[in-house]
Amino acid sequence: MPYPPALFIPKNLLKLMTIHLFSSIQISGNKKLGPLNEDGHLWNDDTIYVNDGSILPDSPSVNPQGIIMALARINANKFLNRIKNEF
């Protein structure tokens, strides 16, 4: 027996799921509607950037990998251009 009987849970009693967190720190064009501006950094601190699934304004019904990658690339390019102009 691979598992002690106390550790065995019948399949019909299992409640398995996975959670992908989206929209926990959304990008917004309005400071009152979201903590990040459209460039992906905090409205009040332009040294903190967020570029993952939490920036999406809503939980998508399809795989969001492409849009997350696109937003991260756009925001990274904006960041690089900004710091390039500072030096």
Secondary structure, 3 states (H helix, E strand, C coil): CCCCHHHCCCHHHCCCCCCCCCCCCCECCCCCCCCECCCCEECCEEEEECCCHHHCCCCCCCCCHHHHHHHHHHHHHHHHHHHHHHC
